[in-house]
Amino acid sequence: MYSVHFYPEKESWVENMLTAWHETQQKLGIPLYIGEFGDVATRSIMETSMTRFNEYGWPWTIATYKNVQNVLPEAGVWCAALYGFRGEWVKVNLYEDTEVELTAAFGRYQVGNFGIYQDWAGLLQTYGAP
């Protein structure tokens, strides 16, 4: 089995790359697994990608389950994450911040500070495994 990562930045890349991979897969007679995909993309790119993965019978995994950088689907930009940080994210400097500052910043990783991206959750329910 071959595993690939797929991070398309343009809609045209989805069709072109996935068609080429599918043709190669068929020619070599090997299974293909999309080890991770998405990262930051548009909703359309995500939908087209998952449609093709399913059409070609490829199992897939999203790139990450959480987003801590406030890249929000509501803004039209997608981070392939089911959970996102709600609130202002504090960037840390491991070399200059004090122990107290670092502890406070990393303490914000608590589950209660994250919320589900409902739109992304809906896509996973639509295109994910039954």
Residue pairs with C-beta under 8 A, 6 or more apart in sequence:
1 30
1 31
1 32
1 33
2 25
2 30
2 31
2 32
2 33
3 32
3 33
3 34
3 35
4 21
4 32
4 33
4 34
4 35
5 34
5 35
5 36
5 37
5 63
6 17
6 18
6 34
6 36
6 37
6 38
6 49
7 37
7 38
7 39
7 41
7 63
8 14
8 17
8 41
8 45
8 49
9 41
10 45
11 42
11 44
11 45
11 48
14 45
14 48
14 49
14 52
15 48
15 52
18 49
18 52
18 53
18 56
21 32
22 32
22 52
22 56
25 31
25 32
25 56
32 56
32 58
33 58
33 59
33 60
34 53
34 58
34 59
34 60
34 61
35 61
36 61
36 62
36 63
36 64
37 49
37 53
37 60
37 61
37 62
37 63
37 80
38 46
38 49
38 62
38 63
38 78
38 79
38 80
39 63
39 64
39 79
39 80
40 71
40 77
40 78
40 79
40 80
41 49
41 78
41 80
42 76
42 77
42 78
43 73
43 76
43 78
43 119
43 123
45 78
46 78
46 80
46 123
47 123
47 127
50 60
50 123
50 127
50 128
51 127
53 59
53 60
53 127
54 127
62 80
62 81
62 82
62 124
63 80
63 81
64 79
64 80
64 81
65 81
65 82
65 83
66 81
66 82
66 83
66 84
66 85
66 114
67 79
67 81
67 83
67 84
67 85
67 117
68 84
68 85
68 89
68 109
69 79
69 85
69 89
70 84
70 85
70 88
70 89
71 77
71 78
71 79
71 84
72 79
72 84
72 117
73 79
73 117
73 119
73 120
74 119
78 120
80 120
81 117
81 120
82 116
82 117
82 120
82 121
82 124
83 114
83 115
83 116
83 117
84 114
84 115
84 117
85 108
85 113
85 114
86 113
86 114
86 115
87 108
87 113
89 108
90 104
90 105
90 108
91 105
92 101
92 102
92 105
92 106
94 102
97 105
